Each structure stands twice: as structure tokens, then as C-alpha cells.
Amino acid sequence: MKKIHYLIGLISLLFLLVACSKSEGKDVVKVGIRSSEIKTWEYIKEQAAKEDIQLELVTFSAQYDPNQALAEGEVDINAFQHVAYLNLFNTNNGTDLQAIGTTIMAPIGLYSNKYNRVEDIKDGAKIAVPNDPSNWGRALLLLQEYDLLTVTDNFDGSGGEDRIKDNPKNLTIVPVDGATTPRVMEDTDFAVINNGVAVEAGLLLKDAIIHENETAKPFINVIVAKPEDKDKDILKEIVEIYQRKQTADFVSEVSKGNYIPVKMSLDELATWKAFYSY
């Protein structure tokens, strides 16, 4: 009898161990993020756990590209970049990482210590812009959106002095290091400032005279996976959790309105290249 009880107990223990092992390994997804996204993804992690999906958040410093970690299999998905950055990474590295869902827009904006309205931009006004090609290009597109200038035909998104086709107000574009854009407002009339830099300088999106919106599709942030994983149900569930209204409300609150939650179909997002066709 004792042997029977012993065998039953042993079998039950083995079954429990196997069951636990399966439950622990079945739905664990490693997510590569930057530290700026930690609050949002801690929230997503809590919501996913309610649906038996375990997220492991892997935070990368600025020195290491989460796309490289994804391509090498260190994480299952990542969430830190906009579409234009993803496209450039794939082009430069021969990869085919895929966007599987939209998350937020972290808009760049036009700020000033001297003026409050876009109508205050007079002929010959000095506007500082970030001097790295990506954000310089974004700055030009922002100014174009408000009819302040026109970029060249077949604009590819990279900024430069030769990327301006028409400048009816004879604006003086002053390229500076992106991190210094808040400080150079003292020496210029306006400055186009990256979202993260603005926040660090104590500026909120509501302080911007103008800013990007969802029409700037190349700069909508996305969740990204390897091509062989992009159709996995568990990853679609994570995207669905991120795109819920409750998540959008959380993101808006925790970012103090600096991030704009974006729920957009991948088919619509795929038209982003037309954004550069003028």
C-alpha cells in the first residue's frame, strides 16, 4: 500500500513539474525596449499576464540597437523605433524585420521663447533644426506641412540644405546638434525639437506651436518581429493589448500628452512611402 501511495505521489509530482514547465515556457515573449518605454511596457506586461502571456522585458542602452538583438534571436520582438528607422536598418543590414503593429507617435514640434503662433513666422525668420539627416528631414516635412517651404521632388526623408525646393518666406534654416535645440532658441526665432529632447528640457507637446500628427506615417512607432514570426497568434495578442483604449489612456497619462497613441492597420501604414512623393 505504501509503495502504491509512493508511486501515485511520484507520478503526481512529475505531472506537476511537466505541467509547470510547459506553462512557464509556452507563452514567454522577450521584448526589446529602450528605458523610455519601460513604464508603458510594465503596464503591457501586467495586462498580458492576466491572459497567461508572460513578457520578459529586455532594456537596451543607446549603444546597442534592439534590431540587432532581434535579428540575432536575443529577443522575440522589439518596440522602440519608427517605420523610417526600421526601413533604413533593413536596407543597411540586409535584414527583413517586419512591423506587426503600430504603437505611438512621438512627434517633433516647433517651439519658441518669443512667439506663440505659426502666423508669427515672418520673412527671414531663423529656425534651428537638428542636424542629423533623419530629424533634419522630419523638420523640413513639418515645415512643409504648414506651407512654410517645399522639399525637393522625390524627397527621401533625409535633411540637408539642398533638400529645400521652394522657400517663399526666405527662412534661414540653422542646423545644430539635436541635443542643443532647446538652448539655441535664445539665438533663433524658432527651433524644431525632437520629442525626447523637448521632454528633457521641460517642454511638453502642448507647448509646441505646431507638431507632427498621424499623417507623418514614416515616424509612427511600431512593434517589430522577425519575418518568420510575424503571424504568430501570441504576438498578435500582444499587439491587440497595446492597441486597446485602456492602454492608449495609460500612455497619454504617463507621457503627459507627449506621446500620441496610434492604432493603424498595417495596410494603411504600408503607404508611408507615398508620404515622400511630391
N, C-alpha and C positions, 0 to 999 in steps of 0.2 A: 504493500500500500504506500509506504514511504517513497519507494522508487517511482511509483506512478505519479505521486504528487510532485516529486522532484522533476520528472520528465515534463509534466504539464507546465510546471513553473519555468523550466528552462526554455521550452518551446514558446511560451508566452513572452518571455524576456527577449528571445531572439526576434520574434514577430514585432515586438515594440521597437527594438533597435532598428530593424529594417524599415519599419514604417516611419520612424523619426528621421532616419537618414534620407528617405525619399522625400519627405515633406520639407526637409531643410534644403535639399538640393534641387528640388523640382522648379521652384519659382524664384530663384535668386538672380537678380539682374544687377550687374555692376554699371554704375552711371558715372561717367567722367564729367566733372564740372569745374568751374573756377570758384574762388571763395565768394565772389559777389553774388553767386546763385545759391549759396548754402541755405539761407532761410526758406526760400521757395521750395527747394528740394527736400528739406527736412519735413516740410508740410506734405509734399507729394508722397514721401516715404511713409508718413503716418496714415495717409488715406489708402495707399496701396496695401499696407499691412492688414487693413480691415477686409481686404478682398483676397487675402492669402498670397499676396505678392511681396516678396522680400527684396528691398532695394539696398544695395551696398554703395554708398556714396564715396567716390574717389576724387579728392580735390587736387587739382594740378596748379602749380605755380606758373607764373608768366614765362618761365624759362623752358617749359615743356608743353608742346602742343597736344591737347587731348585728341586731336585727329590722328596723330602718330600712334598714340596708345590704342585707339580704336582699330586702326589698320593692323596693328601687331597683336590684337586679341587680348590686351590687358583689361579692357572694359567692353561691355556689350553694346552700350550706346553712349553718346555724349550730348551735352546741351550747354553750349557756350557761345555759339557763332551765328552770324547771319549768312544768308544764302550766297552772297557775293564772295565771302571769305571761303566758304565751302567749295565753291566752284574754282576759285584760284588754287586752293590746296590740291584738289583733284588734278588740275591741269599741270601743276608744278611737280607733282609726285607720282603721276601715273596711276592714281587710285580711282575708285568709283564709289566712294562713300555716298550714301543716299539719305536725303531728308525724308523723314517719315511723319512729321507733324510740325505745325507751327507753334510757337510759344509766346514770345513777346516782341515788341518793338522798343528799342532803347534810343529814342530819337535824338539827333543832334539838333541844336537850336541856335538862333541868332540872339545875342544878348547885347546890352549896352548899359553903361553907367550914366549916359547922358540923354538918351532918347527912349520913348516908350511905344512908338507905333511904327509900322512899316512905312507909313506915309512920311515919316521924318527922315527917310533916307534920301538925301539931296544929291544933286550932281556933284561928282568928285569926292563923295564920301569914302573914308578909309575903312575897309573891312578886313580884319585879321581872320585867317583861315589856318587850320592845321596843315603842316607842310608834308605829311606823309601822303603818298598818292591816293590811298583809299579814302581817307577822310577829306582830303582836298577835293576829290571828285564828288563826295557827298555834299560838301559845302556848295560847290557850283550848281549841283542839281537842286539844292534847296533854294538858292537864289533864283534859279530859272523858274522854279515852281511859282514864284511870286512875281514873275515877269521883270526881274531886275537885270537879267542878262540872258544870253542864249549860248549853249555849249555847241561845239562843233558837230558836224554831221558824223554819224557812226561813232558817237562818243562811247568809249569802252569802260567808263567808270573811274578811270584814273585821272587825277587832277594835274594841273600844270598851267603855266601862263599861256601856252599855245592852245589850250582847250576851250578858250572863250571865242565864240564866233561873232557875237554882237554884244556891245556894252553901251547901250544908249545913254546911261547916266554917267559914263566915264568913271565908273567906280574904280578906286585904287585897291586892288586885292593884295594883301600883305601876308605872305606865307610865313608862319612862325612854328616853332616846336609846339605840338599839341598841348603839352602839359602847361605851357605858359599862356595859353589863350585867355584865361580869366584876368591875368595880370596886365596884359597888353591892352585891355580895354581902356586903360588910363591914357594910352598914347594913340588910340584909334577911335573912330566913332562907334564901331560895332565889332563884334567878334563872333564867329561861328565856333561853338564849343561842343566837344564830344560829351555825351551823356554822363559817363563816369567821371570825367574831369570836372564837369559842372557841379556834380553832387559833392565831390571832394572840396570844391571851392564854396560850398554853402548855397549853391544856386539850384532852384527847383525848376522843373519843366514849365510850371505855370509862370515863371519869371521870364521865359523866353518871349521875344517879340513875335517870332514865327518859329515853327519847328516841323520836322518830318511827320508824316502820318502814314497810314497803311498803304497809300499809293506808292510809297517807296519800297516796292516788293523786294529788291535785292538785299535790303537791310533788315528784313524780318528775320528774327532768330528762329532756329529750328532744332528739333531733336533729330539726331543722325545715327544711322546704323550701317553695318556692312551690307552690301547688296544681297548676300545670301540669307540675311536675317530680316530684311525689311518687311516681309509679310508675316512674320511670326505673330500669333494671336496675343501673346503676353506683352509684346512691345506695343501693339495697337491698344491694349488695355491701358498701358501707361500714358500713351498719348491722350486717350479719352479722359483719363483722370486729370491730366494737366489742363485740358481744354474745357473743363466744367466751369460753370458760372461761379461756384464757390471758390475755385482756385483763382479765377480772374479777380474776384473781390479781394482775396488774400494778397495777391501780387500788387494790386493797386494800393492797398492799405500799407503794406510793409515797405513799398518803394516810395511812399508819399506822392504817388501820381507820376513818378518819373518813368516808369515802365508802362507801356500800353499793351495789355493782353491782346493777342491776335489769334482768332480761330478762322483759318482759311483753308480751303481744300488744296490738296497738292496740285490738282489740275490748274487751278487758278494761279497758284504760286509759280507754276512752271512757265507762265507767260512773262516772267520778270525780265527776260532779255529784251522784250519789246519796249521796256522802260527806257532803254538806251537808244532807241531808234528815233532820230529826229530828222 
